[in-house]
């Protein structure tokens, strides 16, 4: 049944030079979710890599836009329109500068907070009212430009923790689907150093 299907979009930039960047936390989580769903990514006509499977008892379409971050909405809008998936069934996974590393937060709606991927998705969907799973990457050190910071790879100590963080982000997506936003927030907002 189409009404039960969810669209999960992990944000990032395509290509090997960006693969380990903080900005690609969404892509990395999408990979974890696709593996859990037993699904493989394949090219699609929507300027995204697409994997279809089941998570938390739901049919899911997991996408990684192959445009650059600032055009993520092309893929999210295209797939959601084609499959008639409303904003109440869309989850966007993205990096968040305003959260410390290792922090996972969930919300629905709100602004883009300077995140170009979210800005593009909101423009293409015509609403802000989709779910977000936010993965903390911390603030840049000193006076470093945030745009440069998110395009840097995770630091060595972070890379050791990263698989656990990505697993928790994937758990948060599954909890959101299975139990709803409030229950998922209760489960994940107490975890991590931000407590």
VENVENNOR-V583028 format. One record per pair of residues at least 24 apart in sequence whose ideal C-beta (glycine too) atoms are under 7 Angstrom apart, sorted by the first residue. I is the first residue (numbers start at 0). J is the second residue. D is the distance in Angstrom with one decimal. If there is no record, write none. Layout:
BEGIN
i:I j:J d:D
i:I j:J d:D
END
This chain:
BEGIN
i:1 j:82 d:6.9
i:1 j:83 d:6.1
i:3 j:57 d:5.8
i:3 j:58 d:6.1
i:4 j:57 d:7.0
i:4 j:58 d:4.5
i:4 j:59 d:6.9
i:4 j:60 d:6.7
i:4 j:82 d:6.5
i:4 j:84 d:6.0
i:4 j:88 d:6.8
i:5 j:57 d:5.4
i:5 j:59 d:4.9
i:5 j:88 d:5.0
i:5 j:90 d:6.5
i:5 j:176 d:6.0
i:6 j:60 d:5.1
i:6 j:62 d:7.0
i:6 j:78 d:5.9
i:6 j:79 d:5.5
i:6 j:84 d:4.6
i:6 j:88 d:6.3
i:6 j:89 d:4.8
i:7 j:32 d:6.3
i:7 j:59 d:5.7
i:7 j:61 d:4.8
i:7 j:90 d:4.8
i:7 j:172 d:6.2
i:8 j:62 d:5.1
i:8 j:64 d:7.0
i:8 j:75 d:5.0
i:8 j:91 d:5.0
i:8 j:92 d:6.9
i:9 j:63 d:5.4
i:9 j:92 d:4.6
i:10 j:64 d:7.0
i:10 j:68 d:6.2
i:10 j:71 d:5.4
i:10 j:91 d:6.5
i:10 j:92 d:6.6
i:10 j:93 d:4.5
i:10 j:116 d:4.3
i:11 j:63 d:6.4
i:11 j:68 d:7.0
i:12 j:67 d:5.4
i:12 j:68 d:5.4
i:13 j:65 d:4.7
i:19 j:152 d:4.1
i:19 j:153 d:6.4
i:20 j:149 d:6.6
i:20 j:150 d:5.3
i:20 j:151 d:6.5
i:20 j:152 d:5.9
i:21 j:94 d:5.4
i:21 j:136 d:4.1
i:21 j:148 d:6.9
i:21 j:149 d:4.8
i:21 j:151 d:6.4
i:21 j:153 d:6.0
i:22 j:68 d:6.3
i:22 j:94 d:5.5
i:22 j:149 d:4.1
i:22 j:150 d:5.8
i:24 j:94 d:4.3
i:24 j:134 d:4.2
i:24 j:136 d:6.3
i:25 j:92 d:4.1
i:25 j:93 d:4.8
i:25 j:94 d:6.7
i:26 j:63 d:5.2
i:27 j:165 d:5.3
i:28 j:92 d:4.8
i:28 j:134 d:6.8
i:28 j:165 d:5.2
i:28 j:168 d:4.4
i:28 j:169 d:5.6
i:29 j:61 d:5.3
i:29 j:63 d:5.1
i:29 j:92 d:6.6
i:31 j:165 d:5.1
i:31 j:166 d:6.4
i:31 j:169 d:4.3
i:32 j:61 d:5.4
i:32 j:169 d:5.1
i:32 j:172 d:6.1
i:33 j:61 d:5.2
i:35 j:169 d:6.5
i:36 j:61 d:6.8
i:45 j:74 d:5.1
i:45 j:77 d:3.8
i:45 j:78 d:4.9
i:45 j:81 d:7.0
i:46 j:73 d:5.3
i:46 j:74 d:5.0
i:46 j:77 d:7.0
i:47 j:74 d:3.6
i:47 j:78 d:6.4
i:54 j:173 d:5.6
i:54 j:176 d:6.2
i:55 j:173 d:4.5
i:55 j:176 d:4.1
i:55 j:177 d:4.0
i:56 j:177 d:6.8
i:57 j:176 d:5.3
i:68 j:115 d:5.5
i:68 j:116 d:4.6
i:69 j:115 d:4.0
i:69 j:116 d:7.0
i:69 j:119 d:5.8
i:70 j:119 d:5.6
i:71 j:116 d:4.2
i:71 j:119 d:4.9
i:71 j:120 d:5.6
i:72 j:119 d:3.6
i:72 j:120 d:4.3
i:72 j:122 d:5.5
i:72 j:123 d:3.2
i:72 j:124 d:6.9
i:73 j:123 d:6.5
i:75 j:120 d:4.9
i:75 j:123 d:6.2
i:75 j:124 d:6.7
i:76 j:123 d:3.2
i:76 j:124 d:5.8
i:79 j:124 d:6.7
i:86 j:124 d:5.8
i:86 j:126 d:4.9
i:86 j:128 d:4.8
i:86 j:129 d:4.4
i:89 j:129 d:4.1
i:89 j:130 d:6.6
i:90 j:130 d:4.5
i:90 j:132 d:6.1
i:90 j:172 d:5.8
i:90 j:175 d:6.3
i:91 j:117 d:6.9
i:91 j:120 d:6.1
i:91 j:129 d:5.9
i:91 j:130 d:7.0
i:91 j:131 d:5.2
i:92 j:132 d:4.6
i:92 j:134 d:6.9
i:92 j:168 d:6.4
i:92 j:172 d:6.7
i:93 j:117 d:6.5
i:93 j:131 d:6.6
i:93 j:133 d:6.3
i:94 j:134 d:5.6
i:94 j:136 d:4.7
i:94 j:149 d:6.1
i:95 j:133 d:3.9
i:95 j:134 d:6.2
i:95 j:135 d:5.5
i:95 j:136 d:6.6
i:96 j:136 d:6.2
i:96 j:138 d:6.0
i:96 j:145 d:5.7
i:96 j:149 d:7.0
i:98 j:133 d:6.1
i:98 j:135 d:3.0
i:98 j:193 d:6.6
i:99 j:135 d:5.0
i:99 j:137 d:5.4
i:99 j:192 d:5.7
i:99 j:193 d:5.5
i:100 j:135 d:5.5
i:100 j:136 d:6.0
i:100 j:137 d:4.5
i:100 j:157 d:5.6
i:101 j:135 d:6.4
i:101 j:160 d:6.1
i:101 j:164 d:5.5
i:101 j:191 d:5.1
i:101 j:192 d:5.8
i:102 j:135 d:3.5
i:102 j:191 d:4.4
i:102 j:192 d:6.7
i:102 j:193 d:4.5
i:103 j:132 d:6.8
i:103 j:134 d:6.2
i:103 j:167 d:5.3
i:103 j:168 d:5.4
i:103 j:171 d:5.1
i:103 j:187 d:5.0
i:103 j:190 d:7.0
i:103 j:191 d:6.4
i:104 j:133 d:4.6
i:104 j:188 d:6.4
i:105 j:130 d:6.9
i:105 j:132 d:5.5
i:105 j:171 d:5.9
i:105 j:175 d:6.0
i:105 j:180 d:6.3
i:105 j:183 d:5.3
i:105 j:184 d:5.3
i:105 j:187 d:6.3
i:106 j:131 d:5.5
i:107 j:180 d:5.9
i:130 j:175 d:6.2
i:130 j:180 d:6.9
i:132 j:168 d:5.9
i:132 j:171 d:5.2
i:132 j:172 d:5.5
i:134 j:164 d:6.7
i:134 j:168 d:5.2
END
